[in-house]
Amino acid sequence: MSEFYKKIIDNNKKWVDSKLKVDPDFFKDLSKGQNPPLLWIGCSDSRVPANEIIGATPGEVFVHRNIANMVIHSDMNMLSVLDYAVNALKVKHVIVCGHYGCGGVKAAMGNSSIGVIDNWIRHIKDVYRFNQAELDSIENEEERFNKFVELNVKEQVFDLAKTSIVQSAWKAGQDLTIHGWVYGLNSGYVTDLGVNFKNNDELDEVYQLKF
């Protein structure tokens, strides 16, 4: 058994012990069900753990993560998580959280082939194409990279609002707000990007579904 593997098993035991010392019924109560107020759609990057960033405990955040926090309308994994969160758990908030220094976004700025992930990154490249004039006007590469990260998050929030799942919930009068955040790896702080929707009024009419 490798030292790292043994370490994470031991860490689990220590974590359980620490929780039980504070509350002997912690796991018993947790096993009864979940009622999280939030769905987090984030990047798979190991440096961006949803619960830790916002100081949440187990049971408070329903989580979906993928490369570059994408909301792709044909991704059944994401749609299944979203449907369960909105229609079964009745979450009140959905946060799309990107982060500066995102490898997926960085890869989408270049043309090097990586492998199967090229097909996923193509969706991120679409975001660059939609905003090419603005991004190409930024001469500093680091600033352009940061802006691309932000624009990608904003685009995913709009794509989230376009889903039939979210629009159906709004139509039914469900209390549901979606947000776009970006996380700073070098600071630990999140920034609200100002894309916060409670209905589909700000979408182009072609995306406003009739139920």
FINU-908054 format. One record per residue (C-alpha): residue in three letters; x, y negated, z negated. Coordinates in pm, 1 decimal. Example, Ala and Ser with C-alpha at 12.3 -4.5 7.8 and 13.67 -1.06 7.14 Angstrom:
ATOM, ALA, 1230.0, 450.0, -780.0
ATOM, SER, 1367.0, 106.0, -714.0
***
This chain:
ATOM, MET, 0.0, 0.0, 0.0
ATOM, SER, 143.6, -336.6, 99.4
ATOM, GLU, 211.2, -602.0, -163.4
ATOM, PHE, -34.3, -841.6, 3.4
ATOM, TYR, -313.9, -582.6, 11.0
ATOM, LYS, -256.7, -492.8, -354.6
ATOM, LYS, -254.4, -862.5, -441.5
ATOM, ILE, -598.6, -932.2, -290.0
ATOM, ILE, -750.6, -627.8, -463.9
ATOM, ASP, -606.1, -748.0, -795.1
ATOM, ASN, -728.8, -1100.7, -723.2
ATOM, ASN, -1082.5, -967.1, -682.7
ATOM, LYS, -1067.1, -801.8, -1023.8
ATOM, LYS, -939.6, -1122.6, -1182.4
ATOM, TRP, -1213.9, -1322.8, -1011.0
ATOM, VAL, -1484.5, -1086.7, -1139.8
ATOM, ASP, -1342.6, -1105.3, -1492.0
ATOM, SER, -1332.8, -1486.4, -1480.6
ATOM, LYS, -1696.1, -1506.3, -1371.9
ATOM, LEU, -1817.4, -1260.9, -1634.7
ATOM, LYS, -1637.0, -1448.2, -1911.8
ATOM, VAL, -1837.7, -1760.1, -1827.6
ATOM, ASP, -2164.9, -1580.1, -1755.9
ATOM, PRO, -2206.6, -1206.1, -1829.1
ATOM, ASP, -2515.4, -1198.5, -1602.4
ATOM, PHE, -2353.2, -1381.4, -1308.5
ATOM, PHE, -2351.7, -1089.5, -1065.2
ATOM, LYS, -2675.3, -943.5, -1195.8
ATOM, ASP, -2853.3, -1272.1, -1125.2
ATOM, LEU, -2676.3, -1314.5, -789.2
ATOM, SER, -2793.3, -971.4, -673.6
ATOM, LYS, -3159.8, -1069.5, -710.8
ATOM, GLY, -3158.6, -1278.8, -392.3
ATOM, GLN, -3037.3, -1596.8, -229.0
ATOM, ASN, -3192.1, -1937.7, -184.2
ATOM, PRO, -2919.7, -2154.3, -28.0
ATOM, PRO, -3018.3, -2509.4, 70.5
ATOM, LEU, -2749.7, -2526.4, 339.3
ATOM, LEU, -2632.6, -2351.7, 654.4
ATOM, TRP, -2269.8, -2424.2, 740.9
ATOM, ILE, -2154.0, -2377.6, 1100.4
ATOM, GLY, -1778.0, -2408.4, 1088.1
ATOM, CYS, -1450.7, -2304.8, 1246.5
ATOM, SER, -1294.7, -1964.3, 1178.0
ATOM, ASP, -970.0, -2137.8, 1080.2
ATOM, SER, -851.5, -1990.1, 750.6
ATOM, ARG, -775.8, -2338.1, 616.0
ATOM, VAL, -1141.0, -2447.9, 624.8
ATOM, PRO, -1335.6, -2243.4, 364.6
ATOM, ALA, -1692.1, -2374.2, 346.6
ATOM, ASN, -1767.2, -2311.2, -22.0
ATOM, GLU, -1439.6, -2447.4, -154.0
ATOM, ILE, -1449.6, -2767.6, 50.4
ATOM, ILE, -1781.9, -2876.9, -97.7
ATOM, GLY, -1739.5, -2719.4, -439.7
ATOM, ALA, -2025.4, -2473.7, -389.2
ATOM, THR, -2072.2, -2147.4, -576.2
ATOM, PRO, -2178.3, -1809.8, -430.6
ATOM, GLY, -2542.6, -1827.5, -323.0
ATOM, GLU, -2540.0, -2196.8, -229.3
ATOM, VAL, -2412.8, -2185.0, 130.9
ATOM, PHE, -2519.1, -1962.6, 420.6
ATOM, VAL, -2224.5, -1951.4, 662.0
ATOM, HIS, -2155.1, -1895.1, 1029.5
ATOM, ARG, -1802.2, -1945.7, 1162.7
ATOM, ASN, -1647.4, -1912.6, 1506.0
ATOM, ILE, -1360.6, -2060.3, 1706.8
ATOM, ALA, -1404.9, -2441.5, 1711.9
ATOM, ASN, -1748.9, -2439.1, 1539.1
ATOM, MET, -1942.6, -2395.7, 1863.2
ATOM, VAL, -2321.5, -2388.2, 1906.2
ATOM, ILE, -2370.2, -2198.7, 2231.9
ATOM, HIS, -2727.6, -2138.2, 2342.3
ATOM, SER, -2655.2, -1781.0, 2459.3
ATOM, ASP, -2463.2, -1674.4, 2146.0
ATOM, MET, -2697.2, -1424.8, 1979.9
ATOM, ASN, -2476.5, -1404.5, 1670.9
ATOM, MET, -2510.0, -1776.8, 1604.4
ATOM, LEU, -2878.7, -1780.7, 1698.4
ATOM, SER, -2954.5, -1487.9, 1465.5
ATOM, VAL, -2781.5, -1662.1, 1174.6
ATOM, LEU, -2960.3, -1988.3, 1255.5
ATOM, ASP, -3300.3, -1819.5, 1283.8
ATOM, TYR, -3262.1, -1640.8, 951.8
ATOM, ALA, -3135.7, -1953.3, 777.7
ATOM, VAL, -3414.8, -2176.1, 908.9
ATOM, ASN, -3712.0, -1939.1, 916.9
ATOM, ALA, -3640.8, -1694.4, 634.4
ATOM, LEU, -3424.6, -1889.6, 390.6
ATOM, LYS, -3583.0, -2228.1, 473.7
ATOM, VAL, -3255.1, -2418.2, 442.6
ATOM, LYS, -3297.6, -2794.1, 431.9
ATOM, HIS, -2963.5, -2885.5, 588.0
ATOM, VAL, -2745.0, -2750.8, 866.5
ATOM, ILE, -2391.6, -2888.2, 887.5
ATOM, VAL, -2165.8, -2842.8, 1188.6
ATOM, CYS, -1817.2, -2899.9, 1048.8
ATOM, GLY, -1512.5, -2930.1, 1272.6
ATOM, HIS, -1162.1, -3013.5, 1160.6
ATOM, TYR, -868.6, -3215.2, 1282.0
ATOM, GLY, -589.0, -2997.5, 1414.7
ATOM, CYS, -833.4, -2736.3, 1551.0
ATOM, GLY, -643.7, -2483.5, 1763.7
ATOM, GLY, -942.9, -2406.3, 1984.0
ATOM, VAL, -995.9, -2771.8, 2069.7
ATOM, LYS, -622.2, -2814.9, 2129.5
ATOM, ALA, -618.6, -2517.3, 2366.3
ATOM, ALA, -910.7, -2666.9, 2560.0
ATOM, MET, -697.3, -2973.7, 2630.9
ATOM, GLY, -446.0, -2761.1, 2823.7
ATOM, ASN, -448.3, -2498.4, 3096.2
ATOM, SER, -251.6, -2209.9, 2945.2
ATOM, SER, -425.3, -1873.0, 2954.2
ATOM, ILE, -449.8, -1711.4, 2611.6
ATOM, GLY, -663.1, -1405.2, 2685.4
ATOM, VAL, -1028.1, -1318.1, 2632.0
ATOM, ILE, -1069.8, -1636.7, 2429.9
ATOM, ASP, -1026.8, -1833.9, 2756.3
ATOM, ASN, -1394.9, -1764.2, 2821.5
ATOM, TRP, -1495.0, -1911.9, 2486.6
ATOM, ILE, -1267.5, -2212.0, 2525.5
ATOM, ARG, -1432.2, -2291.4, 2857.2
ATOM, HIS, -1733.9, -2417.3, 2661.6
ATOM, ILE, -1505.9, -2658.9, 2476.1
ATOM, LYS, -1360.4, -2772.6, 2808.2
ATOM, ASP, -1716.2, -2862.8, 2913.6
ATOM, VAL, -1725.9, -3108.1, 2623.4
ATOM, TYR, -1405.1, -3266.0, 2752.1
ATOM, ARG, -1558.7, -3295.6, 3099.2
ATOM, PHE, -1868.7, -3467.5, 2958.6
ATOM, ASN, -1647.2, -3724.1, 2784.0
ATOM, GLN, -1349.5, -3734.7, 3021.1
ATOM, ALA, -1350.0, -4107.7, 3087.3
ATOM, GLU, -1341.4, -4191.7, 2715.6
ATOM, LEU, -1080.4, -3929.2, 2630.8
ATOM, ASP, -850.7, -4001.1, 2924.4
ATOM, SER, -846.8, -4368.2, 2828.0
ATOM, ILE, -675.9, -4281.9, 2497.9
ATOM, GLU, -301.6, -4287.6, 2567.2
ATOM, ASN, -181.0, -4152.2, 2231.9
ATOM, GLU, -210.0, -3773.3, 2248.7
ATOM, GLU, -275.7, -3727.2, 1875.4
ATOM, GLU, -551.4, -3988.6, 1878.8
ATOM, ARG, -702.9, -3826.8, 2189.1
ATOM, PHE, -692.2, -3487.3, 2014.9
ATOM, ASN, -866.9, -3626.3, 1707.1
ATOM, LYS, -1133.9, -3795.9, 1917.5
ATOM, PHE, -1192.1, -3471.7, 2109.5
ATOM, VAL, -1244.5, -3287.2, 1779.5
ATOM, GLU, -1506.0, -3546.5, 1679.6
ATOM, LEU, -1680.5, -3544.7, 2017.2
ATOM, ASN, -1693.4, -3165.9, 2010.9
ATOM, VAL, -1869.7, -3171.2, 1674.7
ATOM, LYS, -2119.8, -3429.3, 1796.9
ATOM, GLU, -2194.0, -3222.7, 2108.0
ATOM, GLN, -2256.0, -2912.1, 1895.3
ATOM, VAL, -2500.6, -3104.5, 1675.4
ATOM, PHE, -2694.2, -3210.9, 1984.5
ATOM, ASP, -2687.4, -2849.3, 2109.0
ATOM, LEU, -2818.9, -2739.1, 1769.9
ATOM, ALA, -3106.6, -2987.4, 1797.4
ATOM, LYS, -3189.4, -2848.3, 2142.7
ATOM, THR, -3248.5, -2494.3, 2015.3
ATOM, SER, -3605.8, -2367.7, 2002.4
ATOM, ILE, -3539.8, -2255.9, 1644.2
ATOM, VAL, -3469.3, -2605.1, 1514.6
ATOM, GLN, -3732.1, -2776.6, 1728.4
ATOM, SER, -3999.3, -2527.2, 1623.4
ATOM, ALA, -3918.3, -2594.4, 1257.5
ATOM, TRP, -3947.6, -2968.8, 1314.9
ATOM, LYS, -4276.3, -2921.2, 1497.8
ATOM, ALA, -4409.6, -2728.4, 1198.1
ATOM, GLY, -4315.8, -3016.0, 968.0
ATOM, GLN, -4031.6, -2827.8, 799.7
ATOM, ASP, -3786.1, -3039.5, 601.3
ATOM, LEU, -3470.3, -2979.0, 802.4
ATOM, THR, -3182.8, -3218.1, 871.7
ATOM, ILE, -2877.3, -3143.1, 1083.4
ATOM, HIS, -2541.5, -3314.8, 1039.3
ATOM, GLY, -2198.5, -3340.5, 1200.4
ATOM, TRP, -1887.1, -3349.7, 984.6
ATOM, VAL, -1513.6, -3336.6, 1043.6
ATOM, TYR, -1264.8, -3211.5, 784.9
ATOM, GLY, -912.7, -3343.3, 736.2
ATOM, LEU, -663.7, -3063.4, 681.1
ATOM, ASN, -405.8, -3310.4, 549.8
ATOM, SER, -642.6, -3489.0, 312.1
ATOM, GLY, -912.5, -3243.0, 207.8
ATOM, TYR, -1186.8, -3498.3, 272.7
ATOM, VAL, -1485.3, -3461.8, 503.3
ATOM, THR, -1619.8, -3744.4, 717.9
ATOM, ASP, -1983.9, -3772.9, 822.2
ATOM, LEU, -1975.8, -3854.9, 1194.1
ATOM, GLY, -2316.1, -4022.8, 1187.7
ATOM, VAL, -2503.0, -3761.8, 1393.2
ATOM, ASN, -2784.2, -3678.5, 1153.0
ATOM, PHE, -3119.9, -3565.9, 1293.6
ATOM, LYS, -3454.2, -3484.9, 1131.3
ATOM, ASN, -3649.6, -3458.0, 1459.1
ATOM, ASN, -3590.9, -3437.8, 1833.9
ATOM, ASP, -3674.0, -3802.2, 1913.6
ATOM, GLU, -3313.6, -3882.5, 2006.1
ATOM, LEU, -3285.5, -3598.3, 2257.6
ATOM, ASP, -3338.7, -3657.6, 2627.4
ATOM, GLU, -3699.5, -3578.7, 2711.0
ATOM, VAL, -3599.9, -3278.6, 2921.7
ATOM, TYR, -3483.0, -3103.2, 2601.0
ATOM, GLN, -3792.1, -3183.6, 2392.2
ATOM, LEU, -3985.0, -2856.8, 2377.9
ATOM, LYS, -4364.4, -2839.4, 2366.7
ATOM, PHE, -4515.3, -2578.2, 2133.5
***
